[in-house]
Amino acid sequence: MNGKEFKRIRERLDLERSELAEVFGMSGYMAIANIENGSRNPGPILGVLMKTLDAVPLKRAKEIIELLRKFGHGS
């Protein structure tokens, strides 16, 4: 997955970079910016998650994001 595709999916999900970083437990805005500008790869698991969120209807993708928020961060 390249940065352009990653950004397209993030924008489809209507998430800011900092929001997406929070959902996936990443360090913050710059972690996502670095993926989108090509200076960092998303990693295989993150790539699969993004492609999965892109493959399902938007309403379902947002439900999955809410579950990730709910169960993330050591919950």
mmCIF file of the N, C-alpha and C atoms, coordinates in Angstrom:
data_MODEL
# 
_entry.id   MODEL 
# 
loop_
_atom_site.group_PDB 
_atom_site.id 
_atom_site.type_symbol 
_atom_site.label_atom_id 
_atom_site.label_alt_id 
_atom_site.label_comp_id 
_atom_site.label_asym_id 
_atom_site.label_entity_id 
_atom_site.label_seq_id 
_atom_site.pdbx_PDB_ins_code 
_atom_site.Cartn_x 
_atom_site.Cartn_y 
_atom_site.Cartn_z 
_atom_site.occupancy 
_atom_site.B_iso_or_equiv 
_atom_site.pdbx_formal_charge 
_atom_site.auth_seq_id 
_atom_site.auth_comp_id 
_atom_site.auth_asym_id 
_atom_site.auth_atom_id 
_atom_site.pdbx_PDB_model_num 
ATOM 1   N N  . MET A 1 1  ? 0.854   -1.175 0.000  1.00 0.00 ? 1  MET A N  1 
ATOM 2   C CA . MET A 1 1  ? 0.000   0.000  0.000  1.00 0.00 ? 1  MET A CA 1 
ATOM 3   C C  . MET A 1 1  ? 0.899   1.238  0.000  1.00 0.00 ? 1  MET A C  1 
ATOM 4   N N  . ASN A 1 2  ? 0.619   2.146  -0.911 1.00 0.00 ? 2  ASN A N  1 
ATOM 5   C CA . ASN A 1 2  ? 1.407   3.376  -0.945 1.00 0.00 ? 2  ASN A CA 1 
ATOM 6   C C  . ASN A 1 2  ? 0.707   4.486  -0.156 1.00 0.00 ? 2  ASN A C  1 
ATOM 7   N N  . GLY A 1 3  ? 1.417   5.576  0.046  1.00 0.00 ? 3  GLY A N  1 
ATOM 8   C CA . GLY A 1 3  ? 0.895   6.678  0.834  1.00 0.00 ? 3  GLY A CA 1 
ATOM 9   C C  . GLY A 1 3  ? -0.340  7.327  0.237  1.00 0.00 ? 3  GLY A C  1 
ATOM 10  N N  . LYS A 1 4  ? -0.392  7.395  -1.090 1.00 0.00 ? 4  LYS A N  1 
ATOM 11  C CA . LYS A 1 4  ? -1.544  8.003  -1.758 1.00 0.00 ? 4  LYS A CA 1 
ATOM 12  C C  . LYS A 1 4  ? -2.820  7.197  -1.490 1.00 0.00 ? 4  LYS A C  1 
ATOM 13  N N  . GLU A 1 5  ? -2.713  5.869  -1.578 1.00 0.00 ? 5  GLU A N  1 
ATOM 14  C CA . GLU A 1 5  ? -3.864  5.011  -1.303 1.00 0.00 ? 5  GLU A CA 1 
ATOM 15  C C  . GLU A 1 5  ? -4.265  5.110  0.169  1.00 0.00 ? 5  GLU A C  1 
ATOM 16  N N  . PHE A 1 6  ? -3.286  5.121  1.047  1.00 0.00 ? 6  PHE A N  1 
ATOM 17  C CA . PHE A 1 6  ? -3.543  5.247  2.482  1.00 0.00 ? 6  PHE A CA 1 
ATOM 18  C C  . PHE A 1 6  ? -4.322  6.533  2.768  1.00 0.00 ? 6  PHE A C  1 
ATOM 19  N N  . LYS A 1 7  ? -3.864  7.639  2.191  1.00 0.00 ? 7  LYS A N  1 
ATOM 20  C CA . LYS A 1 7  ? -4.529  8.929  2.390  1.00 0.00 ? 7  LYS A CA 1 
ATOM 21  C C  . LYS A 1 7  ? -5.954  8.908  1.843  1.00 0.00 ? 7  LYS A C  1 
ATOM 22  N N  . ARG A 1 8  ? -6.124  8.322  0.674  1.00 0.00 ? 8  ARG A N  1 
ATOM 23  C CA . ARG A 1 8  ? -7.464  8.257  0.079  1.00 0.00 ? 8  ARG A CA 1 
ATOM 24  C C  . ARG A 1 8  ? -8.429  7.537  1.022  1.00 0.00 ? 8  ARG A C  1 
ATOM 25  N N  . ILE A 1 9  ? -7.976  6.434  1.601  1.00 0.00 ? 9  ILE A N  1 
ATOM 26  C CA . ILE A 1 9  ? -8.837  5.669  2.515  1.00 0.00 ? 9  ILE A CA 1 
ATOM 27  C C  . ILE A 1 9  ? -9.126  6.488  3.771  1.00 0.00 ? 9  ILE A C  1 
ATOM 28  N N  . ARG A 1 10 ? -8.093  7.126  4.329  1.00 0.00 ? 10 ARG A N  1 
ATOM 29  C CA . ARG A 1 10 ? -8.301  7.948  5.526  1.00 0.00 ? 10 ARG A CA 1 
ATOM 30  C C  . ARG A 1 10 ? -9.329  9.048  5.252  1.00 0.00 ? 10 ARG A C  1 
ATOM 31  N N  . GLU A 1 11 ? -9.207  9.682  4.105  1.00 0.00 ? 11 GLU A N  1 
ATOM 32  C CA . GLU A 1 11 ? -10.156 10.746 3.757  1.00 0.00 ? 11 GLU A CA 1 
ATOM 33  C C  . GLU A 1 11 ? -11.553 10.188 3.535  1.00 0.00 ? 11 GLU A C  1 
ATOM 34  N N  . ARG A 1 12 ? -11.663 9.018  2.936  1.00 0.00 ? 12 ARG A N  1 
ATOM 35  C CA . ARG A 1 12 ? -12.973 8.374  2.768  1.00 0.00 ? 12 ARG A CA 1 
ATOM 36  C C  . ARG A 1 12 ? -13.620 8.125  4.123  1.00 0.00 ? 12 ARG A C  1 
ATOM 37  N N  . LEU A 1 13 ? -12.804 7.766  5.100  1.00 0.00 ? 13 LEU A N  1 
ATOM 38  C CA . LEU A 1 13 ? -13.306 7.497  6.447  1.00 0.00 ? 13 LEU A CA 1 
ATOM 39  C C  . LEU A 1 13 ? -13.598 8.781  7.219  1.00 0.00 ? 13 LEU A C  1 
ATOM 40  N N  . ASP A 1 14 ? -13.258 9.918  6.614  1.00 0.00 ? 14 ASP A N  1 
ATOM 41  C CA . ASP A 1 14 ? -13.488 11.239 7.210  1.00 0.00 ? 14 ASP A CA 1 
ATOM 42  C C  . ASP A 1 14 ? -12.774 11.378 8.554  1.00 0.00 ? 14 ASP A C  1 
ATOM 43  N N  . LEU A 1 15 ? -11.504 10.962 8.569  1.00 0.00 ? 15 LEU A N  1 
ATOM 44  C CA . LEU A 1 15 ? -10.700 11.059 9.786  1.00 0.00 ? 15 LEU A CA 1 
ATOM 45  C C  . LEU A 1 15 ? -9.508  11.980 9.554  1.00 0.00 ? 15 LEU A C  1 
ATOM 46  N N  . GLU A 1 16 ? -9.211  12.786 10.549 1.00 0.00 ? 16 GLU A N  1 
ATOM 47  C CA . GLU A 1 16 ? -7.983  13.567 10.531 1.00 0.00 ? 16 GLU A CA 1 
ATOM 48  C C  . GLU A 1 16 ? -6.815  12.630 10.808 1.00 0.00 ? 16 GLU A C  1 
ATOM 49  N N  . ARG A 1 17 ? -5.631  13.060 10.471 1.00 0.00 ? 17 ARG A N  1 
ATOM 50  C CA . ARG A 1 17 ? -4.452  12.224 10.715 1.00 0.00 ? 17 ARG A CA 1 
ATOM 51  C C  . ARG A 1 17 ? -4.319  11.863 12.188 1.00 0.00 ? 17 ARG A C  1 
ATOM 52  N N  . SER A 1 18 ? -4.531  12.829 13.060 1.00 0.00 ? 18 SER A N  1 
ATOM 53  C CA . SER A 1 18 ? -4.403  12.564 14.500 1.00 0.00 ? 18 SER A CA 1 
ATOM 54  C C  . SER A 1 18 ? -5.461  11.577 14.987 1.00 0.00 ? 18 SER A C  1 
ATOM 55  N N  . GLU A 1 19 ? -6.659  11.635 14.418 1.00 0.00 ? 19 GLU A N  1 
ATOM 56  C CA . GLU A 1 19 ? -7.715  10.690 14.801 1.00 0.00 ? 19 GLU A CA 1 
ATOM 57  C C  . GLU A 1 19 ? -7.355  9.269  14.389 1.00 0.00 ? 19 GLU A C  1 
ATOM 58  N N  . LEU A 1 20 ? -6.852  9.122  13.167 1.00 0.00 ? 20 LEU A N  1 
ATOM 59  C CA . LEU A 1 20 ? -6.478  7.790  12.702 1.00 0.00 ? 20 LEU A CA 1 
ATOM 60  C C  . LEU A 1 20 ? -5.322  7.239  13.537 1.00 0.00 ? 20 LEU A C  1 
ATOM 61  N N  . ALA A 1 21 ? -4.367  8.085  13.878 1.00 0.00 ? 21 ALA A N  1 
ATOM 62  C CA . ALA A 1 21 ? -3.256  7.656  14.725 1.00 0.00 ? 21 ALA A CA 1 
ATOM 63  C C  . ALA A 1 21 ? -3.780  7.156  16.067 1.00 0.00 ? 21 ALA A C  1 
ATOM 64  N N  . GLU A 1 22 ? -4.747  7.851  16.635 1.00 0.00 ? 22 GLU A N  1 
ATOM 65  C CA . GLU A 1 22 ? -5.336  7.439  17.915 1.00 0.00 ? 22 GLU A CA 1 
ATOM 66  C C  . GLU A 1 22 ? -6.026  6.086  17.792 1.00 0.00 ? 22 GLU A C  1 
ATOM 67  N N  . VAL A 1 23 ? -6.793  5.894  16.732 1.00 0.00 ? 23 VAL A N  1 
ATOM 68  C CA . VAL A 1 23 ? -7.521  4.639  16.522 1.00 0.00 ? 23 VAL A CA 1 
ATOM 69  C C  . VAL A 1 23 ? -6.561  3.455  16.494 1.00 0.00 ? 23 VAL A C  1 
ATOM 70  N N  . PHE A 1 24 ? -5.410  3.633  15.842 1.00 0.00 ? 24 PHE A N  1 
ATOM 71  C CA . PHE A 1 24 ? -4.465  2.534  15.684 1.00 0.00 ? 24 PHE A CA 1 
ATOM 72  C C  . PHE A 1 24 ? -3.343  2.545  16.715 1.00 0.00 ? 24 PHE A C  1 
ATOM 73  N N  . GLY A 1 25 ? -3.441  3.415  17.716 1.00 0.00 ? 25 GLY A N  1 
ATOM 74  C CA . GLY A 1 25 ? -2.448  3.445  18.780 1.00 0.00 ? 25 GLY A CA 1 
ATOM 75  C C  . GLY A 1 25 ? -1.074  3.889  18.324 1.00 0.00 ? 25 GLY A C  1 
ATOM 76  N N  . MET A 1 26 ? -1.058  4.788  17.377 1.00 0.00 ? 26 MET A N  1 
ATOM 77  C CA . MET A 1 26 ? 0.213   5.299  16.853 1.00 0.00 ? 26 MET A CA 1 
ATOM 78  C C  . MET A 1 26 ? 0.583   6.582  17.584 1.00 0.00 ? 26 MET A C  1 
ATOM 79  N N  . SER A 1 27 ? 1.809   7.030  17.392 1.00 0.00 ? 27 SER A N  1 
ATOM 80  C CA . SER A 1 27 ? 2.344   8.152  18.157 1.00 0.00 ? 27 SER A CA 1 
ATOM 81  C C  . SER A 1 27 ? 1.660   9.488  17.884 1.00 0.00 ? 27 SER A C  1 
ATOM 82  N N  . GLY A 1 28 ? 1.034   9.643  16.747 1.00 0.00 ? 28 GLY A N  1 
ATOM 83  C CA . GLY A 1 28 ? 0.335   10.896 16.481 1.00 0.00 ? 28 GLY A CA 1 
ATOM 84  C C  . GLY A 1 28 ? 0.284   11.259 15.019 1.00 0.00 ? 28 GLY A C  1 
ATOM 85  N N  . TYR A 1 29 ? -0.055  12.515 14.799 1.00 0.00 ? 29 TYR A N  1 
ATOM 86  C CA . TYR A 1 29 ? -0.255  13.088 13.466 1.00 0.00 ? 29 TYR A CA 1 
ATOM 87  C C  . TYR A 1 29 ? 0.896   12.763 12.513 1.00 0.00 ? 29 TYR A C  1 
ATOM 88  N N  . MET A 1 30 ? 2.130   12.947 12.981 1.00 0.00 ? 30 MET A N  1 
ATOM 89  C CA . MET A 1 30 ? 3.292   12.778 12.096 1.00 0.00 ? 30 MET A CA 1 
ATOM 90  C C  . MET A 1 30 ? 3.474   11.333 11.652 1.00 0.00 ? 30 MET A C  1 
ATOM 91  N N  . ALA A 1 31 ? 3.077   10.371 12.467 1.00 0.00 ? 31 ALA A N  1 
ATOM 92  C CA . ALA A 1 31 ? 3.186   8.967  12.051 1.00 0.00 ? 31 ALA A CA 1 
ATOM 93  C C  . ALA A 1 31 ? 2.345   8.722  10.800 1.00 0.00 ? 31 ALA A C  1 
ATOM 94  N N  . ILE A 1 32 ? 1.159   9.295  10.777 1.00 0.00 ? 32 ILE A N  1 
ATOM 95  C CA . ILE A 1 32 ? 0.276   9.148  9.610  1.00 0.00 ? 32 ILE A CA 1 
ATOM 96  C C  . ILE A 1 32 ? 0.800   9.993  8.452  1.00 0.00 ? 32 ILE A C  1 
ATOM 97  N N  . ALA A 1 33 ? 1.249   11.208 8.731  1.00 0.00 ? 33 ALA A N  1 
ATOM 98  C CA . ALA A 1 33 ? 1.797   12.073 7.679  1.00 0.00 ? 33 ALA A CA 1 
ATOM 99  C C  . ALA A 1 33 ? 2.983   11.394 7.000  1.00 0.00 ? 33 ALA A C  1 
ATOM 100 N N  . ASN A 1 34 ? 3.835   10.735 7.769  1.00 0.00 ? 34 ASN A N  1 
ATOM 101 C CA . ASN A 1 34 ? 4.996   10.053 7.201  1.00 0.00 ? 34 ASN A CA 1 
ATOM 102 C C  . ASN A 1 34 ? 4.589   8.895  6.290  1.00 0.00 ? 34 ASN A C  1 
ATOM 103 N N  . ILE A 1 35 ? 3.519   8.202  6.628  1.00 0.00 ? 35 ILE A N  1 
ATOM 104 C CA . ILE A 1 35 ? 3.010   7.137  5.749  1.00 0.00 ? 35 ILE A CA 1 
ATOM 105 C C  . ILE A 1 35 ? 2.481   7.758  4.460  1.00 0.00 ? 35 ILE A C  1 
ATOM 106 N N  . GLU A 1 36 ? 1.699   8.805  4.608  1.00 0.00 ? 36 GLU A N  1 
ATOM 107 C CA . GLU A 1 36 ? 1.068   9.419  3.437  1.00 0.00 ? 36 GLU A CA 1 
ATOM 108 C C  . GLU A 1 36 ? 2.081   10.081 2.496  1.00 0.00 ? 36 GLU A C  1 
ATOM 109 N N  . ASN A 1 37 ? 3.180   10.579 3.038  1.00 0.00 ? 37 ASN A N  1 
ATOM 110 C CA . ASN A 1 37 ? 4.168   11.216 2.158  1.00 0.00 ? 37 ASN A CA 1 
ATOM 111 C C  . ASN A 1 37 ? 5.236   10.239 1.674  1.00 0.00 ? 37 ASN A C  1 
ATOM 112 N N  . GLY A 1 38 ? 5.113   8.977  2.063  1.00 0.00 ? 38 GLY A N  1 
ATOM 113 C CA . GLY A 1 38 ? 5.992   7.942  1.542  1.00 0.00 ? 38 GLY A CA 1 
ATOM 114 C C  . GLY A 1 38 ? 7.301   7.742  2.279  1.00 0.00 ? 38 GLY A C  1 
ATOM 115 N N  . SER A 1 39 ? 7.515   8.451  3.385  1.00 0.00 ? 39 SER A N  1 
ATOM 116 C CA . SER A 1 39 ? 8.769   8.276  4.109  1.00 0.00 ? 39 SER A CA 1 
ATOM 117 C C  . SER A 1 39 ? 8.712   7.127  5.118  1.00 0.00 ? 39 SER A C  1 
ATOM 118 N N  . ARG A 1 40 ? 7.531   6.547  5.271  1.00 0.00 ? 40 ARG A N  1 
ATOM 119 C CA . ARG A 1 40 ? 7.337   5.402  6.161  1.00 0.00 ? 40 ARG A CA 1 
ATOM 120 C C  . ARG A 1 40 ? 6.308   4.478  5.539  1.00 0.00 ? 40 ARG A C  1 
ATOM 121 N N  . ASN A 1 41 ? 6.469   3.176  5.735  1.00 0.00 ? 41 ASN A N  1 
ATOM 122 C CA . ASN A 1 41 ? 5.477   2.214  5.264  1.00 0.00 ? 41 ASN A CA 1 
ATOM 123 C C  . ASN A 1 41 ? 4.468   1.952  6.378  1.00 0.00 ? 41 ASN A C  1 
ATOM 124 N N  . PRO A 1 42 ? 3.226   1.656  6.013  1.00 0.00 ? 42 PRO A N  1 
ATOM 125 C CA . PRO A 1 42 ? 2.222   1.427  7.050  1.00 0.00 ? 42 PRO A CA 1 
ATOM 126 C C  . PRO A 1 42 ? 2.394   0.122  7.813  1.00 0.00 ? 42 PRO A C  1 
ATOM 127 N N  . GLY A 1 43 ? 3.162   -0.803 7.304  1.00 0.00 ? 43 GLY A N  1 
ATOM 128 C CA . GLY A 1 43 ? 3.281   -2.108 7.958  1.00 0.00 ? 43 GLY A CA 1 
ATOM 129 C C  . GLY A 1 43 ? 2.171   -3.015 7.478  1.00 0.00 ? 43 GLY A C  1 
ATOM 130 N N  . PRO A 1 44 ? 2.401   -4.320 7.503  1.00 0.00 ? 44 PRO A N  1 
ATOM 131 C CA . PRO A 1 44 ? 1.430   -5.243 6.913  1.00 0.00 ? 44 PRO A CA 1 
ATOM 132 C C  . PRO A 1 44 ? 0.067   -5.258 7.615  1.00 0.00 ? 44 PRO A C  1 
ATOM 133 N N  . ILE A 1 45 ? 0.049   -5.220 8.930  1.00 0.00 ? 45 ILE A N  1 
ATOM 134 C CA . ILE A 1 45 ? -1.240  -5.283 9.642  1.00 0.00 ? 45 ILE A CA 1 
ATOM 135 C C  . ILE A 1 45 ? -2.042  -4.008 9.406  1.00 0.00 ? 45 ILE A C  1 
ATOM 136 N N  . LEU A 1 46 ? -1.399  -2.863 9.514  1.00 0.00 ? 46 LEU A N  1 
ATOM 137 C CA . LEU A 1 46 ? -2.098  -1.604 9.284  1.00 0.00 ? 46 LEU A CA 1 
ATOM 138 C C  . LEU A 1 46 ? -2.603  -1.520 7.848  1.00 0.00 ? 46 LEU A C  1 
ATOM 139 N N  . GLY A 1 47 ? -1.799  -1.999 6.899  1.00 0.00 ? 47 GLY A N  1 
ATOM 140 C CA . GLY A 1 47 ? -2.231  -2.014 5.502  1.00 0.00 ? 47 GLY A CA 1 
ATOM 141 C C  . GLY A 1 47 ? -3.474  -2.864 5.301  1.00 0.00 ? 47 GLY A C  1 
ATOM 142 N N  . VAL A 1 48 ? -3.496  -4.033 5.916  1.00 0.00 ? 48 VAL A N  1 
ATOM 143 C CA . VAL A 1 48 ? -4.658  -4.919 5.809  1.00 0.00 ? 48 VAL A CA 1 
ATOM 144 C C  . VAL A 1 48 ? -5.884  -4.275 6.460  1.00 0.00 ? 48 VAL A C  1 
ATOM 145 N N  . LEU A 1 49 ? -5.706  -3.652 7.620  1.00 0.00 ? 49 LEU A N  1 
ATOM 146 C CA . LEU A 1 49 ? -6.831  -2.985 8.283  1.00 0.00 ? 49 LEU A CA 1 
ATOM 147 C C  . LEU A 1 49 ? -7.394  -1.861 7.417  1.00 0.00 ? 49 LEU A C  1 
ATOM 148 N N  . MET A 1 50 ? -6.520  -1.063 6.830  1.00 0.00 ? 50 MET A N  1 
ATOM 149 C CA . MET A 1 50 ? -6.993  0.033  5.989  1.00 0.00 ? 50 MET A CA 1 
ATOM 150 C C  . MET A 1 50 ? -7.718  -0.485 4.755  1.00 0.00 ? 50 MET A C  1 
ATOM 151 N N  . LYS A 1 51 ? -7.170  -1.512 4.115  1.00 0.00 ? 51 LYS A N  1 
ATOM 152 C CA . LYS A 1 51 ? -7.831  -2.080 2.936  1.00 0.00 ? 51 LYS A CA 1 
ATOM 153 C C  . LYS A 1 51 ? -9.171  -2.697 3.309  1.00 0.00 ? 51 LYS A C  1 
ATOM 154 N N  . THR A 1 52 ? -9.247  -3.308 4.486  1.00 0.00 ? 52 THR A N  1 
ATOM 155 C CA . THR A 1 52 ? -10.508 -3.890 4.954  1.00 0.00 ? 52 THR A CA 1 
ATOM 156 C C  . THR A 1 52 ? -11.539 -2.788 5.190  1.00 0.00 ? 52 THR A C  1 
ATOM 157 N N  . LEU A 1 53 ? -11.132 -1.714 5.865  1.00 0.00 ? 53 LEU A N  1 
ATOM 158 C CA . LEU A 1 53 ? -12.051 -0.598 6.097  1.00 0.00 ? 53 LEU A CA 1 
ATOM 159 C C  . LEU A 1 53 ? -12.514 0.022  4.790  1.00 0.00 ? 53 LEU A C  1 
ATOM 160 N N  . ASP A 1 54 ? -11.664 -0.010 3.773  1.00 0.00 ? 54 ASP A N  1 
ATOM 161 C CA . ASP A 1 54 ? -12.026 0.538  2.471  1.00 0.00 ? 54 ASP A CA 1 
ATOM 162 C C  . ASP A 1 54 ? -12.987 -0.377 1.718  1.00 0.00 ? 54 ASP A C  1 
ATOM 163 N N  . ALA A 1 55 ? -12.919 -1.679 1.995  1.00 0.00 ? 55 ALA A N  1 
ATOM 164 C CA . ALA A 1 55 ? -13.708 -2.666 1.252  1.00 0.00 ? 55 ALA A CA 1 
ATOM 165 C C  . ALA A 1 55 ? -15.150 -2.786 1.742  1.00 0.00 ? 55 ALA A C  1 
ATOM 166 N N  . VAL A 1 56 ? -15.402 -2.360 2.969  1.00 0.00 ? 56 VAL A N  1 
ATOM 167 C CA . VAL A 1 56 ? -16.753 -2.486 3.520  1.00 0.00 ? 56 VAL A CA 1 
ATOM 168 C C  . VAL A 1 56 ? -17.499 -1.175 3.329  1.00 0.00 ? 56 VAL A C  1 
ATOM 169 N N  . PRO A 1 57 ? -18.827 -1.216 3.394  1.00 0.00 ? 57 PRO A N  1 
ATOM 170 C CA . PRO A 1 57 ? -19.586 0.035  3.299  1.00 0.00 ? 57 PRO A CA 1 
ATOM 171 C C  . PRO A 1 57 ? -19.143 1.032  4.371  1.00 0.00 ? 57 PRO A C  1 
ATOM 172 N N  . LEU A 1 58 ? -19.216 2.307  4.061  1.00 0.00 ? 58 LEU A N  1 
ATOM 173 C CA . LEU A 1 58 ? -18.725 3.355  4.953  1.00 0.00 ? 58 LEU A CA 1 
ATOM 174 C C  . LEU A 1 58 ? -19.354 3.268  6.349  1.00 0.00 ? 58 LEU A C  1 
ATOM 175 N N  . LYS A 1 59 ? -20.630 3.019  6.420  1.00 0.00 ? 59 LYS A N  1 
ATOM 176 C CA . LYS A 1 59 ? -21.293 2.922  7.729  1.00 0.00 ? 59 LYS A CA 1 
ATOM 177 C C  . LYS A 1 59 ? -20.657 1.813  8.564  1.00 0.00 ? 59 LYS A C  1 
ATOM 178 N N  . ARG A 1 60 ? -20.397 0.675  7.959  1.00 0.00 ? 60 ARG A N  1 
ATOM 179 C CA . ARG A 1 60 ? -19.781 -0.446 8.678  1.00 0.00 ? 60 ARG A CA 1 
ATOM 180 C C  . ARG A 1 60 ? -18.343 -0.111 9.066  1.00 0.00 ? 60 ARG A C  1 
ATOM 181 N N  . ALA A 1 61 ? -17.620 0.558  8.184  1.00 0.00 ? 61 ALA A N  1 
ATOM 182 C CA . ALA A 1 61 ? -16.244 0.962  8.486  1.00 0.00 ? 61 ALA A CA 1 
ATOM 183 C C  . ALA A 1 61 ? -16.212 1.858  9.724  1.00 0.00 ? 61 ALA A C  1 
ATOM 184 N N  . LYS A 1 62 ? -17.158 2.783  9.812  1.00 0.00 ? 62 LYS A N  1 
ATOM 185 C CA . LYS A 1 62 ? -17.198 3.677  10.973 1.00 0.00 ? 62 LYS A CA 1 
ATOM 186 C C  . LYS A 1 62 ? -17.562 2.914  12.246 1.00 0.00 ? 62 LYS A C  1 
ATOM 187 N N  . GLU A 1 63 ? -18.403 1.890  12.131 1.00 0.00 ? 63 GLU A N  1 
ATOM 188 C CA . GLU A 1 63 ? -18.709 1.042  13.289 1.00 0.00 ? 63 GLU A CA 1 
ATOM 189 C C  . GLU A 1 63 ? -17.456 0.304  13.758 1.00 0.00 ? 63 GLU A C  1 
ATOM 190 N N  . ILE A 1 64 ? -16.675 -0.189 12.818 1.00 0.00 ? 64 ILE A N  1 
ATOM 191 C CA . ILE A 1 64 ? -15.437 -0.901 13.151 1.00 0.00 ? 64 ILE A CA 1 
ATOM 192 C C  . ILE A 1 64 ? -14.453 0.057  13.827 1.00 0.00 ? 64 ILE A C  1 
ATOM 193 N N  . ILE A 1 65 ? -14.359 1.270  13.323 1.00 0.00 ? 65 ILE A N  1 
ATOM 194 C CA . ILE A 1 65 ? -13.477 2.265  13.930 1.00 0.00 ? 65 ILE A CA 1 
ATOM 195 C C  . ILE A 1 65 ? -13.892 2.538  15.371 1.00 0.00 ? 65 ILE A C  1 
ATOM 196 N N  . GLU A 1 66 ? -15.179 2.640  15.606 1.00 0.00 ? 66 GLU A N  1 
ATOM 197 C CA . GLU A 1 66 ? -15.649 2.866  16.977 1.00 0.00 ? 66 GLU A CA 1 
ATOM 198 C C  . GLU A 1 66 ? -15.295 1.688  17.878 1.00 0.00 ? 66 GLU A C  1 
ATOM 199 N N  . LEU A 1 67 ? -15.374 0.477  17.355 1.00 0.00 ? 67 LEU A N  1 
ATOM 200 C CA . LEU A 1 67 ? -14.959 -0.701 18.143 1.00 0.00 ? 67 LEU A CA 1 
ATOM 201 C C  . LEU A 1 67 ? -13.470 -0.656 18.430 1.00 0.00 ? 67 LEU A C  1 
ATOM 202 N N  . LEU A 1 68 ? -12.684 -0.266 17.450 1.00 0.00 ? 68 LEU A N  1 
ATOM 203 C CA . LEU A 1 68 ? -11.241 -0.133 17.682 1.00 0.00 ? 68 LEU A CA 1 
ATOM 204 C C  . LEU A 1 68 ? -10.949 0.901  18.762 1.00 0.00 ? 68 LEU A C  1 
ATOM 205 N N  . ARG A 1 69 ? -11.681 2.001  18.740 1.00 0.00 ? 69 ARG A N  1 
ATOM 206 C CA . ARG A 1 69 ? -11.513 3.020  19.791 1.00 0.00 ? 69 ARG A CA 1 
ATOM 207 C C  . ARG A 1 69 ? -11.909 2.469  21.148 1.00 0.00 ? 69 ARG A C  1 
ATOM 208 N N  . LYS A 1 70 ? -13.009 1.747  21.181 1.00 0.00 ? 70 LYS A N  1 
ATOM 209 C CA . LYS A 1 70 ? -13.529 1.217  22.444 1.00 0.00 ? 70 LYS A CA 1 
ATOM 210 C C  . LYS A 1 70 ? -12.578 0.196  23.075 1.00 0.00 ? 70 LYS A C  1 
ATOM 211 N N  . PHE A 1 71 ? -12.038 -0.685 22.279 1.00 0.00 ? 71 PHE A N  1 
ATOM 212 C CA . PHE A 1 71 ? -11.225 -1.782 22.815 1.00 0.00 ? 71 PHE A CA 1 
ATOM 213 C C  . PHE A 1 71 ? -9.728  -1.517 22.754 1.00 0.00 ? 71 PHE A C  1 
ATOM 214 N N  . GLY A 1 72 ? -9.341  -0.406 22.183 1.00 0.00 ? 72 GLY A N  1 
ATOM 215 C CA . GLY A 1 72 ? -7.929  -0.071 22.098 1.00 0.00 ? 72 GLY A CA 1 
ATOM 216 C C  . GLY A 1 72 ? -7.383  0.498  23.400 1.00 0.00 ? 72 GLY A C  1 
ATOM 217 N N  . HIS A 1 73 ? -6.142  0.813  23.382 1.00 0.00 ? 73 HIS A N  1 
ATOM 218 C CA . HIS A 1 73 ? -5.464  1.476  24.496 1.00 0.00 ? 73 HIS A CA 1 
ATOM 219 C C  . HIS A 1 73 ? -5.540  0.712  25.812 1.00 0.00 ? 73 HIS A C  1 
ATOM 220 N N  . GLY A 1 74 ? -5.327  -0.591 25.746 1.00 0.00 ? 74 GLY A N  1 
ATOM 221 C CA . GLY A 1 74 ? -5.237  -1.388 26.957 1.00 0.00 ? 74 GLY A CA 1 
ATOM 222 C C  . GLY A 1 74 ? -6.560  -1.695 27.630 1.00 0.00 ? 74 GLY A C  1 
ATOM 223 N N  . SER A 1 75 ? -7.650  -1.509 26.907 1.00 0.00 ? 75 SER A N  1 
ATOM 224 C CA . SER A 1 75 ? -8.973  -1.785 27.502 1.00 0.00 ? 75 SER A CA 1 
ATOM 225 C C  . SER A 1 75 ? -9.198  -3.272 27.702 1.00 0.00 ? 75 SER A C  1 
# 
